[in-house]
Amino acid sequence: MTGAAAGDTFVNVSFDQFRESLDRLAVERLEAYLALILKWNARINLTAVRDPDDIVQRHFVECIFAAAQIPANVKTLLDFGSGAGLPGIPIAICRSEIGVTLAESQGKKAAFLREAVRTLGLTAEVWDRRVEQMPPQRVFDAVTLRAVDKMAEACAAAVQRLAPGGSLMAFATRTTEAALEGLPGVEWRNGLPVPGSDHGILKIGRRN
């Protein structure tokens, strides 16, 4: 966003605790990304959250937190079921050294993602089909999942896209994480509490 409204957007929300870790370009890109979400949300249902401060608080803060947890050696990342680009676009903004693939099979949302990548000048690509349709040889150093349907099944499919030793990062809650514990091929570590959320956790696992 531009002008006073852009600056006001990031006042009095917990995003401010992350500001010092971001350069000015990243902040500007996040503001522009927020403007795109608000514009497109008027036409298609990108997110049920409509208030700009709530989008920052409930979406951006979680995604910036996740970006900080990605291991330093990760060069490629798949955002599985990207939707509005959360967390893939904030990761591409905050960790510009990572090549991000945004996988979203719904046409209108994929069109939004392409527009966001173009407008923000990100090192990212959009895969507009199901992840299962990717060539078998396409694997990634990390895969993220957030707000996807049937999380346990999606995580099982995501494991197939991980390189050996790759990181699986799934947003869950204390009540839903149990369904992920027995996932074959993944060694989980303790879930990290998500800032600003009473029940949200970030589960991080390593492919065996």
Secondary structure as the mmCIF struct_conf table of DSSP 4:
data_model
#
loop_
_struct_conf.conf_type_id
_struct_conf.id
_struct_conf.beg_label_comp_id
_struct_conf.beg_label_asym_id
_struct_conf.beg_label_seq_id
_struct_conf.end_label_comp_id
_struct_conf.end_label_asym_id
_struct_conf.end_label_seq_id
HELX_RH_AL_P HELX_RH_AL_P1 GLY A 3 THR A 9
TURN_TY1_P TURN_TY1_P1 PHE A 10 PHE A 10
BEND BEND1 VAL A 11 VAL A 13
TURN_TY1_P TURN_TY1_P2 SER A 14 PHE A 15
HELX_RH_AL_P HELX_RH_AL_P2 ASP A 16 ARG A 19
TURN_TY1_P TURN_TY1_P3 GLU A 20 SER A 21
BEND BEND2 LEU A 22 LEU A 22
HELX_RH_AL_P HELX_RH_AL_P3 ARG A 24 ASN A 41
TURN_TY1_P TURN_TY1_P4 ALA A 42 ARG A 43
BEND BEND3 ILE A 44 ILE A 44
BEND BEND4 LEU A 46 LEU A 46
BEND BEND5 ALA A 48 ALA A 48
BEND BEND6 ASP A 51 ASP A 51
HELX_RH_AL_P HELX_RH_AL_P4 PRO A 52 ILE A 55
HELX_RH_PI_P HELX_RH_PI_P1 VAL A 56 PHE A 60
HELX_RH_AL_P HELX_RH_AL_P5 VAL A 61 GLN A 69
BEND BEND7 ILE A 70 ILE A 70
TURN_TY1_P TURN_TY1_P5 ALA A 72 ASN A 73
STRN STRN1 THR A 76 PHE A 80
TURN_TY1_P TURN_TY1_P6 GLY A 81 GLY A 81
TURN_TY1_P TURN_TY1_P7 GLY A 83 PRO A 87
HELX_RH_AL_P HELX_RH_AL_P6 GLY A 88 CYS A 94
TURN_TY1_P TURN_TY1_P8 SER A 96 GLU A 97
BEND BEND8 ILE A 98 ILE A 98
STRN STRN2 GLY A 99 ALA A 103
BEND BEND9 GLN A 106 GLN A 106
HELX_RH_AL_P HELX_RH_AL_P7 GLY A 107 LEU A 120
TURN_TY1_P TURN_TY1_P9 GLY A 121 GLY A 121
BEND BEND10 THR A 123 THR A 123
STRN STRN3 ALA A 124 TRP A 127
BEND BEND11 ARG A 129 ARG A 129
HELX_RH_3T_P HELX_RH_3T_P1 VAL A 131 GLN A 133
BEND BEND12 MET A 134 MET A 134
TURN_TY1_P TURN_TY1_P10 PRO A 136 GLN A 137
STRN STRN4 PHE A 140 LEU A 145
BEND BEND13 ALA A 147 ALA A 147
BEND BEND14 ASP A 149 LYS A 150
HELX_RH_AL_P HELX_RH_AL_P8 MET A 151 VAL A 159
TURN_TY1_P TURN_TY1_P11 GLN A 160 ARG A 161
STRN STRN5 LEU A 162 THR A 173
TURN_TY1_P TURN_TY1_P12 ARG A 174 THR A 176
HELX_RH_3T_P HELX_RH_3T_P2 GLU A 177 LEU A 180
TURN_TY1_P TURN_TY1_P13 GLU A 181 GLY A 182
TURN_TY1_P TURN_TY1_P14 PRO A 184 GLY A 185
STRN STRN6 VAL A 186 TRP A 188
HELX_LH_PP_P HELX_LH_PP_P1 ASN A 190 GLY A 191
STRN STRN7 LEU A 192 PRO A 193
HELX_LH_PP_P HELX_LH_PP_P2 VAL A 194 VAL A 194
TURN_TY1_P TURN_TY1_P15 PRO A 195 GLY A 196
BEND BEND15 ASP A 198 HIS A 199
STRN STRN8 GLY A 200 ARG A 207
#
